[in-house]
């Protein structure tokens, strides 16, 4: 095979031993996990907001951003649970570009996964210790999941990964909510097949072991829009889309029917300011239908300190080096408006 084995990385067990989650942070995660679980089971009617940068490339800026969420969360805690986005793996449509801090801890230097694993653990743990907020991340590489599961409260499966068998099987062994995005083609059936697979028990090979899982009853749908054969973005957050998803959920009799709406990506055609309008429309749809209100548990928003995006070498503090994001002031106003409408 045309593969060069560069260096053997430490196992997840060894990595956790060398860079452990402190007891206080572990206790915070346990409490947060239970609060978030109750939203998906219907025991809590709080609204979830996964918000943060497209990719977490700079520890200081990311932790600064998450600290800004704390006073907002305190004011709206009776209605909204904020889950910071700290995404350490970045899928690339063509395979080119910055692939996230796990692969490349310094975007301007060569890839260094050994240092990246340490850097992402340090950043996530620091964010918990400084803010009391546990985060969401994407499972881009299932074999790497155990490097991060001891501090995450939400895991997303991307549009390009949702049809992959290994992603579905590993999701069935995760003990926090896993959001299955619709594929880029937009097919609801593909997404719900992934939800179904993740909710079942499985036996399979994982990291050189035969493993068994009990199924993840918190696996659910995430609507992120689609792209047609001509490359045109097709949103799927409208009332009619939510009603259709609700009907398909009932037909399949899946556990804990739930949906998160991703306000960016193909839903906004990557026009980041449109996220504000999209979130408001989703909230309006919830207000119009009790069934949709029970189905739609939250939204995803791409947001950072400075709005827009920049090149890797521009060095603007708190500005995305991947997809463009809402700026902090707009994000803060939107969070308060979400709470008012919930």
C-alpha positions as CSV (number, residue, x, y, z in Angstrom):
1,X,0.0,0.0,0.0
2,X,1.1,3.5,-0.6
3,X,1.0,4.5,3.1
4,X,4.0,5.6,5.1
5,X,3.7,4.9,8.8
6,X,5.2,8.0,10.4
7,X,4.9,7.5,14.1
8,X,2.7,5.4,16.5
9,X,0.4,7.6,18.5
10,X,-0.4,6.9,22.2
11,X,-3.6,5.0,22.8
12,X,-6.7,6.8,24.1
13,X,-6.2,5.1,27.5
14,X,-2.6,6.4,27.7
15,X,-3.6,9.8,26.5
16,X,-6.3,10.1,29.2
17,X,-3.8,9.0,31.8
18,X,-1.3,11.7,30.7
19,X,-3.9,14.4,30.1
20,X,-6.8,13.6,32.4
21,X,-10.1,15.4,32.8
22,X,-9.9,16.8,36.4
23,X,-12.6,15.5,38.8
24,X,-14.4,18.9,39.0
25,X,-14.7,19.0,35.2
26,X,-15.9,15.4,35.1
27,X,-18.6,16.3,37.6
28,X,-19.7,19.2,35.5
29,X,-19.9,17.0,32.5
30,X,-22.0,14.4,34.3
31,X,-24.5,17.1,35.4
32,X,-24.7,18.7,32.0
33,X,-25.1,15.4,30.3
34,X,-28.2,14.6,32.4
35,X,-29.7,18.1,31.7
36,X,-29.2,17.7,28.0
37,X,-30.5,14.1,28.0
38,X,-33.8,15.3,29.5
39,X,-34.3,17.6,26.6
40,X,-34.1,14.7,24.1
41,X,-36.3,12.4,26.2
42,X,-38.9,15.1,26.6
43,X,-38.5,15.5,30.4
44,X,-37.3,19.1,29.9
45,X,-38.7,21.7,27.5
46,X,-35.5,23.7,27.5
47,X,-34.2,24.7,24.1
48,X,-30.7,23.7,23.0
49,X,-28.3,26.1,21.2
50,X,-25.1,24.7,19.8
51,X,-23.1,27.8,19.0
52,X,-19.5,28.6,18.3
53,X,-16.9,28.8,15.5
54,X,-16.9,26.7,12.4
55,X,-13.5,25.3,13.5
56,X,-11.6,25.7,16.8
57,X,-8.2,26.6,15.6
58,X,-6.9,28.9,18.4
59,X,-7.2,27.9,22.1
60,X,-7.1,31.4,23.5
61,X,-9.7,32.8,21.1
62,X,-12.0,29.8,21.6
63,X,-11.8,29.9,25.4
64,X,-12.4,33.7,25.2
65,X,-15.5,33.1,23.1
66,X,-16.8,30.4,25.5
67,X,-16.2,32.7,28.5
68,X,-18.5,35.3,26.8
69,X,-21.3,32.7,26.7
70,X,-21.3,32.3,30.5
71,X,-23.1,35.5,31.5
72,X,-25.6,35.0,28.7
73,X,-26.2,31.4,29.8
74,X,-26.8,32.5,33.4
75,X,-29.5,35.0,32.3
76,X,-31.4,32.5,30.1
77,X,-30.7,29.2,31.9
78,X,-34.4,28.7,32.7
79,X,-35.2,28.4,29.0
80,X,-32.0,27.6,27.0
81,X,-29.0,25.3,27.4
82,X,-26.0,26.6,25.5
83,X,-23.6,24.0,24.2
84,X,-20.4,25.6,22.8
85,X,-19.2,24.3,19.4
86,X,-15.5,23.3,19.9
87,X,-14.9,21.5,16.6
88,X,-11.5,20.0,16.4
89,X,-11.8,18.1,13.1
90,X,-12.8,19.9,9.9
91,X,-14.2,17.9,6.9
92,X,-13.0,19.2,3.6
93,X,-15.1,18.7,0.5
94,X,-12.1,18.3,-1.8
95,X,-9.7,17.0,0.8
96,X,-7.6,20.2,0.7
97,X,-7.3,22.9,3.4
98,X,-7.1,23.1,7.1
99,X,-8.3,19.9,8.7
100,X,-8.7,21.0,12.3
101,X,-6.6,21.2,15.4
102,X,-6.4,17.4,15.9
103,X,-4.4,17.1,12.7
104,X,-2.8,20.5,12.5
105,X,-2.5,22.3,15.9
106,X,-0.8,25.3,14.2
107,X,-2.6,26.1,10.9
108,X,0.6,27.6,9.5
109,X,2.8,24.6,10.2
110,X,2.9,21.0,9.0
111,X,0.4,18.5,10.4
112,X,1.3,17.0,13.8
113,X,-1.5,14.7,15.1
114,X,0.6,13.8,18.2
115,X,0.6,17.4,19.3
116,X,-2.9,17.9,18.0
117,X,-4.4,15.3,20.4
118,X,-2.8,17.0,23.3
119,X,-3.8,20.5,22.1
120,X,-7.5,19.6,21.7
121,X,-7.7,17.9,25.1
122,X,-6.1,20.9,26.7
123,X,-8.5,23.3,25.0
124,X,-11.7,21.4,25.8
125,X,-10.7,20.8,29.4
126,X,-9.7,24.5,29.9
127,X,-13.0,25.6,28.5
128,X,-14.9,23.4,31.0
129,X,-12.8,24.5,33.9
130,X,-13.1,28.2,33.1
131,X,-16.8,28.3,32.1
132,X,-18.6,25.2,33.4
133,X,-19.9,24.6,29.9
134,X,-19.2,21.3,28.1
135,X,-19.0,21.3,24.4
136,X,-20.1,19.7,21.1
137,X,-17.7,18.3,18.5
138,X,-18.0,16.4,15.2
139,X,-17.0,12.7,15.0
140,X,-15.2,13.0,11.7
141,X,-13.0,9.9,12.3
142,X,-14.7,7.2,14.4
143,X,-11.4,5.5,15.3
144,X,-10.3,8.8,17.1
145,X,-13.5,9.2,19.1
146,X,-12.1,7.8,22.4
147,X,-9.6,10.6,22.5
148,X,-12.4,13.0,23.2
149,X,-15.5,11.2,24.7
150,X,-14.6,11.9,28.3
151,X,-15.4,15.7,27.9
152,X,-18.0,16.0,25.2
153,X,-21.7,16.4,25.8
154,X,-22.9,16.3,22.2
155,X,-21.5,14.7,19.0
156,X,-22.5,15.5,15.4
157,X,-22.2,13.2,12.4
158,X,-21.6,15.3,9.3
159,X,-23.5,15.2,6.0
160,X,-20.6,13.4,4.2
161,X,-20.2,10.8,7.0
162,X,-23.9,9.9,7.8
163,X,-24.1,7.1,5.3
164,X,-20.8,5.5,6.5
165,X,-21.4,2.2,8.3
166,X,-18.6,2.8,10.9
167,X,-20.0,6.1,11.9
168,X,-23.4,4.6,12.4
169,X,-22.1,1.6,14.4
170,X,-19.8,3.7,16.6
171,X,-22.7,6.1,17.3
172,X,-24.7,3.2,18.7
173,X,-22.1,3.0,21.5
174,X,-22.0,6.7,22.5
175,X,-23.7,7.7,25.7
176,X,-24.5,11.3,24.8
177,X,-26.8,12.7,22.1
178,X,-25.6,12.1,18.5
179,X,-27.0,14.3,15.8
180,X,-27.2,12.7,12.3
181,X,-27.2,15.3,9.6
182,X,-29.0,14.8,6.4
183,X,-26.6,14.0,3.5
184,X,-25.6,16.7,1.1
185,X,-28.2,15.2,-1.3
186,X,-30.9,16.0,1.3
187,X,-32.4,12.6,1.7
188,X,-34.5,12.3,4.9
189,X,-34.6,8.5,4.5
190,X,-30.8,8.3,4.6
191,X,-30.6,10.4,7.7
192,X,-33.4,8.4,9.5
193,X,-31.8,5.2,8.5
194,X,-28.7,6.4,10.3
195,X,-30.7,7.4,13.3
196,X,-32.3,3.9,13.3
197,X,-28.9,2.2,13.0
198,X,-27.4,4.2,15.8
199,X,-30.4,3.3,18.1
200,X,-29.8,-0.4,17.6
201,X,-27.4,-2.9,19.3
202,X,-24.4,-4.0,17.2
203,X,-21.4,-6.2,17.2
204,X,-18.4,-5.1,15.0
205,X,-14.7,-4.5,14.9
206,X,-13.4,-1.3,16.4
207,X,-9.7,-0.4,17.1
208,X,-8.6,-4.1,16.7
209,X,-11.3,-5.3,19.1
210,X,-14.6,-7.2,18.7
211,X,-17.0,-4.8,20.4
212,X,-20.7,-4.8,21.3
213,X,-23.0,-1.8,21.8
214,X,-26.4,-1.3,23.4
215,X,-27.7,1.3,21.1
216,X,-28.0,5.1,21.6
217,X,-31.6,6.1,22.2
218,X,-30.6,9.8,21.9
219,X,-29.5,9.5,18.3
220,X,-31.6,12.1,16.3
221,X,-31.9,14.1,13.0
222,X,-30.1,17.3,12.1
223,X,-31.4,19.3,9.2
224,X,-28.6,21.3,7.4
225,X,-30.0,21.8,3.9
226,X,-29.1,20.1,0.7
227,X,-27.4,20.7,-2.6
228,X,-29.0,19.6,-5.9
229,X,-27.1,18.3,-9.0
230,X,-26.5,21.8,-10.2
231,X,-24.9,22.8,-7.0
232,X,-27.8,25.0,-5.8
233,X,-28.5,25.0,-2.1
234,X,-31.9,23.8,-1.0
235,X,-33.0,24.7,2.5
236,X,-34.9,22.2,4.6
237,X,-35.8,24.2,7.8
238,X,-39.3,25.4,6.7
239,X,-42.5,24.4,8.4
240,X,-43.3,21.9,5.7
241,X,-39.9,20.2,6.0
242,X,-40.4,19.9,9.8
243,X,-43.9,18.5,9.3
244,X,-42.6,15.9,6.8
245,X,-39.8,14.9,9.2
246,X,-42.3,14.5,12.0
247,X,-44.5,12.2,9.8
248,X,-41.5,10.1,8.8
249,X,-40.4,9.8,12.5
250,X,-43.9,8.4,13.4
251,X,-43.9,6.0,10.5
252,X,-40.6,4.5,11.6
253,X,-41.4,4.5,15.4
254,X,-38.0,5.6,16.4
255,X,-37.2,6.4,20.0
256,X,-37.2,10.0,21.3
257,X,-38.1,11.8,18.0
258,X,-36.0,14.9,17.9
259,X,-34.5,17.4,15.4
260,X,-31.9,20.0,15.5
261,X,-31.8,22.7,12.8
262,X,-28.4,23.7,11.5
263,X,-28.9,27.4,10.5
264,X,-25.8,27.6,8.4
265,X,-24.4,25.4,5.6
266,X,-26.8,24.7,2.8
267,X,-29.8,26.1,4.8
268,X,-28.2,29.6,4.6
269,X,-26.2,28.9,1.4
270,X,-23.3,29.8,3.7
271,X,-24.6,33.4,4.0
272,X,-23.8,33.6,7.7
273,X,-26.1,36.6,8.5
274,X,-29.1,34.6,7.3
275,X,-28.7,32.4,10.4
276,X,-30.5,35.1,12.4
277,X,-33.6,35.0,10.1
278,X,-33.5,31.2,9.9
279,X,-33.4,30.7,13.7
280,X,-36.4,33.1,14.0
281,X,-38.4,31.2,11.4
282,X,-37.7,27.9,13.2
283,X,-38.9,29.4,16.5
284,X,-42.0,30.7,14.7
285,X,-42.7,27.2,13.4
286,X,-42.4,25.8,16.9
287,X,-44.9,28.4,18.1
288,X,-47.4,27.4,15.4
289,X,-47.4,23.7,16.2
290,X,-47.2,21.9,19.5
291,X,-46.0,18.7,17.6
292,X,-43.2,20.7,15.9
293,X,-42.3,22.3,19.2
294,X,-41.8,18.9,20.7
295,X,-39.8,17.7,17.7
296,X,-37.4,20.6,17.3
297,X,-35.1,20.6,20.3
298,X,-32.6,23.2,19.2
299,X,-30.5,24.9,16.6
300,X,-26.9,25.0,15.5
301,X,-25.3,28.4,14.9
302,X,-21.8,29.2,13.6
303,X,-20.5,32.2,15.5
304,X,-17.2,33.6,16.7
305,X,-15.9,36.8,18.1
306,X,-15.4,38.6,14.8
307,X,-17.9,38.1,12.0
308,X,-17.0,36.6,8.6
309,X,-13.9,34.7,7.8
310,X,-10.2,35.2,7.0
311,X,-7.2,33.6,5.4
312,X,-5.0,31.4,7.6
313,X,-2.2,34.0,7.5
314,X,-4.3,37.1,8.3
315,X,-4.1,36.7,12.1
316,X,-7.3,38.5,13.0
317,X,-8.1,37.4,16.6
318,X,-11.3,35.5,17.0
319,X,-12.2,35.3,13.3
320,X,-12.9,32.0,11.5
321,X,-10.3,30.6,9.1
322,X,-12.9,28.2,7.6
323,X,-16.5,29.1,7.0
324,X,-17.8,32.6,7.8
325,X,-19.5,33.1,11.2
326,X,-21.8,35.5,13.0
327,X,-20.0,38.1,15.1
328,X,-20.3,38.1,18.9
329,X,-22.7,41.1,19.3
330,X,-25.2,39.6,16.8
331,X,-24.8,36.2,18.4
332,X,-25.5,37.6,21.9
333,X,-28.6,39.4,20.7
334,X,-29.8,36.3,19.0
335,X,-29.4,34.2,22.1
336,X,-31.5,36.6,24.1
337,X,-34.2,36.6,21.5
338,X,-34.2,32.8,21.4
339,X,-34.9,32.8,25.1
340,X,-37.7,35.4,24.8
341,X,-39.4,33.3,22.1
342,X,-39.0,29.9,23.8
